[in-house]
Amino acid sequence: MLWAKGQTVAGWVQRFTVGEDYRWDTLLLPYDIEGTRAHAAGLAQIGVLSEAEFQAIIQTLDALKAEVAAGRVGVRPEDEDAHTVIEQYLTQELGETGKKIHTGRSRNDQVLAALRLFLKDSLREAGRQVARLVEHLCRLGEAQNDALMPGYTHLQQAMPSTAGLWALGYAELLLNDLAALRHAYDQVDVCPLGSAAGYGVPFLRLPREAVARQLGFRDLQLHVTAVQLSRGKLELHAAHALVQVGATLNRMASDLVLFNSQEFGFVELPPEFCTGSSIMPQKQNPDVLELVRAGYHRLLAEMNVLLTLPANLPSGYHRDLQLTKEAVVRCVLHARDMLTAMDNLLPQLRFRRDRMQAACTPALLATAEALRHVIAGVPFREAYRQAAAELDKLTQPEPSAVLAAYQVDGYPGRGRPDVLQKRLEAFQDWLDMP
């Protein structure tokens, strides 16, 4: 341990304090290298590193980056974290020059810089995945615009709907989730470097703004005490946005599991997204969708860590805050898997128009019948009672006749995927950022 002061640390203490951090730091290692590169530039700017030392460090970081990309260097439990890997590599290759790299920084601001760079990339990638889902759903909305199906409340047939309307409702919700992801991105897009352990660095005139710009942050956290106070809070912005996405996917998956059941039979799932039973030869189980549905609860569990762990802590850094990194990284990975599953499944989803239309009972037209009376001048409450008394006179719904009654955009048969695609374009500049 680089921070050890000569004493021996018990094995169980190292295991307890390191925990699973080396796993998460393996993901953060490329970002920590970039943070170190920018920090080295700052040290060179103020004369702590000579130009020759700076160039040697940059070349060595390039070599380390290549080793990491090739899978030859990672973070091991005995390394403890990514910071140790980088500093030891520089010291091994450059000797005294490598020992200078930690000047003016702490592991506290170092890890936050790497984590925020990781979160920026991860939130934008999640945004790209959400955008693809919106596009898939818009295509379904257009193709299934006239595919009549029952709409449900309380899991009882309520009024006519269409498979297209089902898809476009989720597409519109995902656009809201996309806005949440972009907002979370803006929140974490602030540079903590130069705050060190939370109280700045004496004597050194660190060029914090220049380092922030080099790393692509939109701004820095000006007052250094804000850095540790925001730990867990900024991660919570990211987790909350991913939970919003997860909530949408949870309900979509739940619908599709129900629609795929023999009793409904509204959709056919691609066989490669299902599994069989170890005992029942006839079974084809929608395991992927069920795990997407369950994944939402895992996201909530990690978000709850971020909600509760920093509460009641005095200001400054505390080791408790180490666990916020694991929580938000787990959130990112769970959400990524859920989005990948739906991104692959939706293009292969098939709606069965015959089963959906056959499921539409005459009672679905009861509200329409009441409104026919209203158009004829009958007050709604009286028309409601008349329609209720005449349910046995309603006939089997015929799709074109049913949908012709709807005259407002966004109603059954009146889907507007073009409007949603136009809204999606507003996010394109953010999604296309390198």
N, C-alpha and C positions, 0 to 999 in steps of 0.2 A: 504494500500500500504506500503510495507516494506521500500520503499525509501522516504516516506513522512517525513517531518521534523516538525510535530506538527500542521501544518496548515491544514485547511479543504479544500478539493478539490471539486469544483463544480461538480454536477452530470453529466452535459453535457460534462465537460472537461474530466472526466474519461471515459465516453462513446466514446468520440472523440479520445482520445489517445489510449485507449485499442482496440477499433474497434472490429475486428473479431479474434484478436490474441488468445483469450482463446480457440477458436475452433482448431486452428492450434497447439497450445501448448498441447492440449489433445493428439494429435498424437505424439508430441515430448516428452511427460512426461516420458515414459520408457527410452528414450535415455538420458534425463536430469538426471534421477536417476543414470544411469551408469556413466555419467560424474561426478556426485557428489561423487560416490564411488571412482573413480580414484583420484579426487581432495583430498578426505579425506586421501587416502593412501599417497599422496604427503605431506600433512600437518603432518601426523604421522612421515614420514621419516625425516622431519626437526625439529621435536619436538614441533610443535604447538599443536598437539594432543598427549596425552599419549596413550599407547597401550590399556588401558582399555577404554578410550574415543573412540578411533578408532574402537574397536570391538563393542562397543555399537552403534555407528553410522552405521556400516555395518549391524548389526542385524536389526536395525530400518529401514534401506533402503530396506532390504529384505522383511520386513513386509509391507512396503509401496508398493513395487513392486507387492506383492501378492494382495493387496487391489486394485491396479490399474487394474491388470489382471482380477480380479473378477468383475470389473465395479463399485466398491463401492467408488472409489476416482477418480475424474477427475478435470478438470480446469473449474471453474465457472467464469462468468463475474466479479464478485466481487473479485476473486482471482487475476485477471489481467493476470497472466502467470504461467507457470509450476514451475518457480523458487520459487515463493511465496508458492505454494503448498508444495514443498519439504522442504523449510526452516521452514515453520510453523509446519509441521508434526514433523520434528526433534526437534524443540523447545518445542512443546507440549509434546512429549514423553520423551525428555532428558533434558529439562531445559537449564541450562547454557552451557552444552556441545553442544546442538543444535545450540546455538547462535554463536558458533565458526566456523561453516562450511563455512561462506562466506569470511573468512579471505583469502586475497590474490587473490580474483577473483572479477569480475564485471559481471553484467548481460550481458554485451557486449560479453565477451569471452565465458560465460556460454551458451548463446543461440546458438552461432555459433558452439560450440562443439556438442550440441544436434542435431542441424540441419544437420551438416555434417555426423554424424552417421546415421541419418535418410536417407539422400540422398545416402549414400553408400549402405544401404540395399535396397533402392527403385530402384537405378540404376541397381543393380545386379538382382533384381526381374524382372525389365523390360527386362533385358537381357535374363532371363530364358523364359519369355513370347515370346520374339522375336525368340529365338531358337526353341520354339515349333512351331511357325508359319513357320519357315524355314522347319522344318520336315514335317508339314502338306503339304506344297507346293511341297516339293520334292516327296512326295507320289503321289500327283496329277500329277506332272510332269512325273513320271514313268507310271502311269495308263493311262494318256491321251497323251502319246508321239505321237501316230499316229492318234489322233482325229483332223482331218482337220477342220480349221475354217478360215474365212477371217482375214487378217491383215489389219489394217486401218491407213491411214494418212489423216489428215484434216477431219476425220469422213467419208471418202470415201474409198471404198474397194481399196486396194493397191496391196498386194501380199499374197500368201498363208502363213498361220501360223498354229499352232496347239494349242489346249487348254493346252497341256503340256508345250509348249514354253511360253505361257502366265504365267503359274504358276512359272516356273523356273526363268523367268525374275524378278519377284517379290522376289523370294527366294534369288537370288543373291544380289538384292538391300538391302534386310533386313540384309544380312551379313555385308554390308558396315555400315548400321545403328548400328549393334551390335558392330562394331569397335568404332563407335562414342560414344556409351554408356560406353564402357570400358575406353576410353580416358577421358571422363568426370569423371568417377569414380576415376581415377588416380589424376585428378586435385583437386577434393574435399577431397582427402585422406590426408589432412594435419591438424595437431592439432593446434588450436588457444589458448589453455589454457595457462595461465601464462602471457598473454598479458594484462589481466584485461581490463581497459577502453581504452587501446591502447598505453600505455606508460610504461608498466611493473609495478613492485611492489618493493618499496624500502625496504631495510633491510632483507626481506625474500629471502632465497636462494631456490626458488621453483625448484623442480626436474622435469623440463618440459619434458625432454627426457623420463624419466621413466613413467610419466603420459601418454605421447603420446603412448608409447609401450603398456601400460596396456589397453588402449582403442582400440588398434589395428590399429592405424594410421601408415602409412608408414614413415611419417616424421612430423616435426613441422615447423611452420612458425617462422624462427629464429628471424628476426628483428620485434619487436612487432608492429611497425607502419604499417607493411605490412598487418596485420590482418584486420583493418578497411578499408584500401585501397582496399583490395580484396573483400570486402563485396558487393555483387551484381555481381561481376565479376565471382567468382567461381560458384555462383548459375546460372549464365548465361551459363556456360559450361554444366551444367546439363540440363537446359531448352533447349538449342540448340540441344543437342543430342536427347531429347524427341521430339522436333519439327521435326528433321530428320525422326524419326520413324513415326510421325504423317503424314508427307508429303507422305511417302510410303503408309500408310494405306488409306489416302485420295484418292489417285488415284486408288488403288485397289478397294475401296468401290464404287467409281464412275463408274469404269468398270462394276462391278457386278450389280449395279442399272440399267445400260444401258442394259447389257446382259439379265437381268431378265424381261425387258419390253416385251409386246406382240409382238412388231415389230421385236425384236431380238429373244427372246425365247431360248437363248443359255444355260441358267442355270435355275435350279429349286432351290429355297431357302427353307429351312425347315420352315414349317408354324409357328412354335413357335418364329421365328425371324421376323415375319411380323404382321401387325395389319390390322383391317378392317376399313371400312368407316362408319361414323355415319349415312350416308344417302344413300350410293350406295351399295347395297347388294353384288355385284359381286367383290368388290375391295379387293385386298390383297397387302398391301403397304409395301415396304422394309424399314420400319422406322429405324431399327437398323443400317443398312448400311448408311442410310442418316445421322444419327446422328454421326456415325464414320466419315463420310465425313466432316460434319460440325465441329467436334471436333478439327480438325487441326487448324481452325481459332481461336478457344479459346486458344489453345497452343500458337499461334502467338501473341495473345493479351497479355498474361502473359509474354512472352519473351520480348515484347516491353517495358513493365514496367522495366524489368531488364536492357535492353539496354539503356534506357533514364534516369531513375530516379537518378542513381549516377553521371551522367554527370554534370559538373560545380560545384560540391560540393567541398569545400576545404577539405584538409586531416583531418583525425580524424572522430569521430563518430558524426552523426546528426540523429535526430529522423526520418527524411525522410527515412532512411535506414531500418526502421522497416518494411516498406511495401514490401521489397524484399523477406522477409520470406513468406508472403502470396502468392506472385506471383509464387515462385518456388514450394511451396506445392500444390497450385492449379494445376500447370503444371503436377506434379507427379500424382495427382488424376485423372485428365482428361485422361492422357496417359494410366494410368492403366485400366480405363474403356474401352477405345478404344481397347487396346490389349486383354482384357478379351472377348470383343464382338467377335473379329475376331478369337480368339483361340477356341471359342465355335462354331462358324459358319462354318469355313472352313472344318472341318472333315465331315460335313453333306451336303456340297455343291455338287450338281449333275449337270454335263454337259450333254447336250442333243446333242449327235452326229448327230442325224437325222436333227435337225434344223440347226446345224452349217454347215454340208455338203451341205444341200439344199441352204444355203445362199451363197455358193461359186460360183460366176459367172465365165463364161469363160474368162472375161477380167482380172481376177487375173493372168492368164498365159501369159499376154502380155510381161512382162519382160523376162520370160523364153523363149518365142518365139524369142525375139530379140537376146538372147544369143545363141540360136540354130544357128542363122545366123552367129554370131561371131565365133562359133566353126568351121563353114564351111569356115571361112576366110574373112568374110565381116567385114569392120571396124564398130565399135560400132555405130557411128552416122548414118551411112547408114542402119545398121541393125535396129536401133531404128525407123527410118522412115518406113522401110518395115513392121515391126510389127504393127505400128500404122495404116498402110493402110490395114492390113489384119485382123483387130479385128473381123470382122464378120465371119471369118473362124475358129476361136478358138472354141473348144468343151468344154463341161462341165467337170470340173476337176474330175479325179478319184483319190482318196486318195493315194493308193499305188504307182501309177505312178508319181504323183506329188512329193511325199516325196522321191522317189528313185533318183530324180535329185539332191538332196542335199547331199553333200559329206564331209562337214566340221562340226565338233562338235560344238554344240550351234545353229545350223540351225534347221528349222522345221524337226521334225522326228529324230533329232540327239541330243536330250536332254541328259545332263550328271548330273543327280541328285547325282550320286556317288561322283563326284568332289566337289559339293557343300557341301555334308555331310562331306567330308574330311576336307574342310575348316572350317566347324562348330566345328570340334573336337579341333581346335586350341584355342577355347574359353572355353573349358570344365573346365580347372583348375580354371579359374576365376568364372565361373558359379557355380561350386561345393563348393566354399568357404563357411564356416559356417557363 
